[in-house]
Amino acid sequence: MNYANLLTVVDNGILTITINRPDRLNALNKKTIEELSIVLKNAEGDDEVKAIIITGSGQKAFVAGADISEFANYTAEQGKALSAKGHVQLFDLVQNLAKPVIAAINGFALGGGLELAMACHIRIASDNAKMGLPEVSLGVIPGYGGTQRLAQLVGKGKAFEMIMTADMITTEDAYKWGLINHITTQENLLAKCTEMATKIISLSPSAIASAIRAVNANFQNGVNGFEVEIEEFGKCFATQDFKEGTSAFLEKRKPGFTGK
């Protein structure tokens, strides 16, 4: 399928999604959010896809924010509806996807771009990347989960600092604060992400999906993460992957996981 603002390719079980709006530094507009939602939902049901990498076209930006021109004249109710729809349509979808999603941050990840990266399970950035949530400089706050996920990743104090100053931070600070998992060069970024994705998909897909649900449960209001872990742990025992993994271990061979 062809998309207006995305490029997609599947290679060896890894779907790479490239947000392709270089003239707007890959800013997220409504069409791009809609297309990302469609691609990710299709990927979740596609047995050929085992892991997903999201990146931006060019070397300047991953996603340099939302497309402000689309909502500059919104009312309070329209703004609330925009945020609520974005959470469900894309950002929560990414976070809760049963397949691992890696953000390949190649340049600026600002506003909605950083929020998209934070919704991914793993973040790897090029050494020229800059990250930030500059929304208060426009008289608004992050509306796609940024106030919540940033505090979860870097702590309350650093989250307040980043949001209230609207400053961009370097990859070195992002790594030091726990916002990203790894730093690499621009040239090696996709190779590094592919290397990690390849390692992940060599393991049990059903167990990884359970792990995603269990880790995410800790950050859901009214949900006991420990109880979810116990439930997911028990479910693993009924899978073919568990039987294959334990048999392979006892027989001293490499397992052949199917995700079932």
matplotlib code that plots the C-alpha trace (Angstrom):
import matplotlib.pyplot as plt

x = [0.0, 1.2, 1.1, 1.3, 3.7, 5.3, 7.7, 7.6, 9.7, 9.8, 13.1, 13.9, 10.8, 11.6, 9.2, 10.9, 8.6, 10.1, 8.1, 8.6, 7.8, 11.4, 10.1, 8.3, 11.1, 8.7, 6.2, 3.2, 0.0, -3.3, -2.7, 0.7, -0.8, -3.7, -1.3, 1.0, -2.0, -3.0, 0.5, 0.9, -2.4, -1.8, 1.7, 0.3, -1.8, 0.9, 2.8, 5.6, 6.4, 8.2, 9.6, 9.2, 11.6, 10.2, 12.5, 12.4, 13.5, 16.8, 19.4, 17.9, 14.9, 13.1, 10.0, 10.4, 7.0, 3.4, 2.1, 1.0, -0.7, -3.5, -4.6, -3.4, -7.0, -8.6, -11.0, -10.4, -12.9, -11.2, -7.8, -9.0, -10.5, -7.3, -5.3, -7.7, -7.9, -4.1, -3.6, -5.9, -5.1, -1.3, 0.6, -1.1, -1.3, 2.5, 3.1, 0.8, 1.6, 2.4, 5.4, 8.6, 8.8, 12.2, 12.6, 15.6, 16.0, 17.9, 18.1, 15.4, 12.8, 10.7, 7.2, 5.0, 8.2, 9.7, 6.3, 6.2, 9.7, 8.8, 5.8, 8.2, 9.6, 13.2, 14.9, 18.3, 19.6, 22.2, 24.9, 23.6, 20.1, 18.4, 15.3, 12.8, 9.3, 9.0, 5.2, 5.1, 6.9, 3.7, 1.4, 0.4, 1.6, 2.6, -0.7, 0.3, 1.5, 4.6, 4.0, 3.4, 6.0, 8.8, 8.4, 8.3, 11.6, 13.7, 12.0, 9.7, 12.4, 14.1, 10.7, 9.7, 13.0, 12.7, 9.0, 9.2, 12.3, 11.3, 15.1, 16.4, 18.9, 21.7, 22.0, 24.6, 22.2, 19.3, 21.4, 22.6, 19.0, 17.6, 15.6, 17.3, 18.9, 21.9, 23.8, 25.4, 26.5, 24.0, 25.5, 25.2, 21.8, 19.5, 22.1, 22.2, 18.4, 18.3, 20.9, 18.8, 15.5, 17.2, 18.3, 14.8, 13.0, 15.3, 13.6, 10.0, 7.5, 4.7, 7.0, 8.0, 4.3, 3.6, 6.6, 5.3, 1.9, 3.5, 5.9, 3.2, 0.8, 3.0, 2.1, -1.6, -3.9, -5.8, -3.7, -1.5, 1.6, 2.7, -0.7, -0.4, 3.1, 1.8, -1.0, 1.2, 3.8, 1.2, -0.1, 3.4, 3.3, 0.4, 2.3, 4.2, 7.1, 7.5, 7.5, 10.0, 12.2, 12.5, 13.0, 15.7, 17.4, 17.4, 18.4, 21.2, 20.0, 18.9, 15.1, 12.8, 10.1, 6.8, 5.1, 2.3]
y = [0.0, 3.5, 6.3, 10.0, 10.7, 7.3, 4.9, 1.3, -1.8, -5.2, -7.1, -10.2, -9.7, -6.1, -3.4, 0.0, 3.0, 6.2, 9.4, 11.2, 14.9, 16.4, 19.8, 20.1, 18.3, 15.3, 17.1, 15.1, 16.3, 14.6, 12.6, 11.3, 10.2, 8.5, 6.6, 5.6, 4.2, 2.2, 0.8, -0.2, -1.9, -3.9, -4.8, -6.2, -8.6, -9.5, -12.7, -11.6, -8.6, -9.4, -6.0, -2.4, 0.5, 4.1, 6.8, 10.1, 10.9, 12.7, 13.5, 16.6, 15.3, 12.3, 14.4, 18.1, 18.4, 18.5, 20.6, 23.7, 25.2, 22.6, 23.6, 27.2, 28.5, 25.6, 26.2, 24.6, 21.8, 21.2, 21.1, 18.5, 16.4, 16.6, 15.3, 12.6, 11.3, 11.3, 9.3, 6.5, 6.7, 6.6, 7.1, 4.6, 2.2, 2.3, 1.8, -1.1, -2.8, -6.5, -6.3, -4.4, -0.9, 0.9, 4.6, 5.5, 9.2, 10.8, 14.4, 16.7, 14.9, 17.8, 18.0, 15.4, 13.8, 13.2, 12.0, 9.5, 8.3, 8.0, 5.8, 3.4, 0.6, 1.4, 4.6, 4.8, 8.2, 9.5, 11.6, 14.8, 14.4, 17.0, 16.3, 18.5, 19.4, 23.1, 23.4, 26.0, 28.4, 28.3, 28.7, 25.1, 21.9, 18.5, 16.8, 13.4, 11.8, 13.9, 15.1, 11.5, 9.4, 11.9, 11.8, 8.0, 7.9, 10.7, 11.4, 14.2, 16.8, 16.5, 16.3, 19.6, 21.1, 20.0, 21.0, 24.3, 25.6, 24.3, 23.6, 21.0, 18.5, 16.6, 12.8, 12.7, 14.2, 12.1, 9.0, 10.1, 10.8, 7.5, 9.0, 7.0, 3.5, 4.0, 6.6, 5.9, 7.8, 9.0, 6.5, 3.6, 4.4, 2.1, -0.7, -0.4, -0.5, -3.4, -5.3, -4.9, -5.8, -8.9, -10.0, -9.4, -11.4, -14.3, -14.8, -15.8, -13.4, -14.6, -14.0, -10.5, -9.6, -10.7, -8.7, -5.6, -6.0, -6.6, -3.6, -1.2, -2.3, -0.6, 2.8, 2.3, 3.9, 1.4, -1.6, -3.7, -4.4, -7.3, -9.0, -8.6, -10.0, -13.1, -13.5, -13.1, -15.4, -18.1, -17.7, -18.3, -21.9, -22.6, -21.5, -23.5, -21.1, -22.1, -25.8, -25.1, -22.9, -25.3, -28.3, -26.6, -25.6, -29.1, -30.6, -28.0, -26.7, -23.4, -22.9, -22.3, -20.0, -19.5, -17.0, -19.4]
z = [0.0, -0.8, 1.8, 1.3, 4.2, 5.0, 3.4, 4.6, 3.9, 5.5, 5.6, 7.6, 9.8, 10.6, 9.4, 9.0, 8.9, 7.6, 8.2, 4.9, 5.1, 4.8, 3.7, 7.1, 9.1, 9.3, 11.5, 12.5, 10.9, 11.0, 7.8, 9.1, 12.4, 10.6, 8.3, 11.2, 13.0, 9.9, 9.3, 13.0, 13.3, 10.1, 11.3, 14.6, 12.6, 10.1, 10.9, 8.6, 10.9, 14.1, 15.1, 14.0, 13.6, 13.2, 11.9, 9.9, 6.4, 5.9, 8.5, 10.1, 12.0, 13.4, 13.9, 14.7, 16.4, 15.4, 12.5, 14.4, 11.4, 11.8, 15.2, 15.8, 15.8, 17.8, 20.8, 24.2, 23.3, 19.9, 21.6, 24.1, 21.4, 19.4, 22.3, 23.2, 19.6, 19.3, 22.4, 21.2, 17.5, 17.8, 21.0, 23.2, 20.2, 19.9, 23.6, 23.9, 20.6, 21.2, 18.9, 19.9, 18.5, 18.3, 17.6, 15.4, 16.4, 13.5, 14.4, 16.0, 18.1, 19.4, 20.8, 19.2, 17.8, 21.2, 22.4, 19.6, 20.5, 24.1, 23.3, 21.6, 23.7, 22.9, 21.7, 19.9, 18.8, 16.5, 18.1, 16.4, 17.7, 19.9, 22.0, 23.8, 24.6, 23.7, 23.9, 26.7, 24.4, 22.3, 25.3, 25.5, 27.1, 25.6, 24.7, 23.4, 26.6, 27.0, 30.6, 31.7, 29.7, 30.2, 34.0, 33.9, 31.9, 33.4, 36.8, 37.9, 38.5, 35.1, 33.4, 35.0, 33.9, 30.3, 30.0, 31.9, 30.2, 26.7, 26.3, 23.9, 25.3, 23.6, 23.1, 25.9, 28.4, 27.1, 27.6, 31.0, 32.1, 30.8, 28.0, 25.3, 25.4, 23.1, 21.1, 17.8, 14.7, 12.0, 9.5, 11.9, 13.4, 11.3, 11.5, 15.3, 15.5, 13.1, 15.1, 18.3, 16.5, 15.0, 18.5, 19.9, 17.2, 17.7, 21.1, 22.0, 20.4, 22.8, 25.8, 24.5, 24.1, 27.6, 28.9, 27.1, 28.8, 32.2, 32.1, 30.8, 33.5, 36.2, 34.6, 34.3, 36.9, 39.0, 37.7, 39.9, 37.8, 40.0, 39.5, 35.7, 35.8, 37.7, 35.2, 32.1, 33.6, 34.0, 30.5, 29.1, 30.4, 28.0, 24.9, 22.3, 22.8, 26.4, 25.5, 22.7, 24.8, 27.8, 25.5, 23.6, 26.8, 28.2, 24.8, 24.5, 21.1, 19.6, 20.0, 17.0, 18.4, 16.5, 18.7, 19.5]

ax = plt.figure().add_subplot(projection="3d")
ax.plot(x, y, z, "-o")
ax.set_aspect("equal")
plt.show()
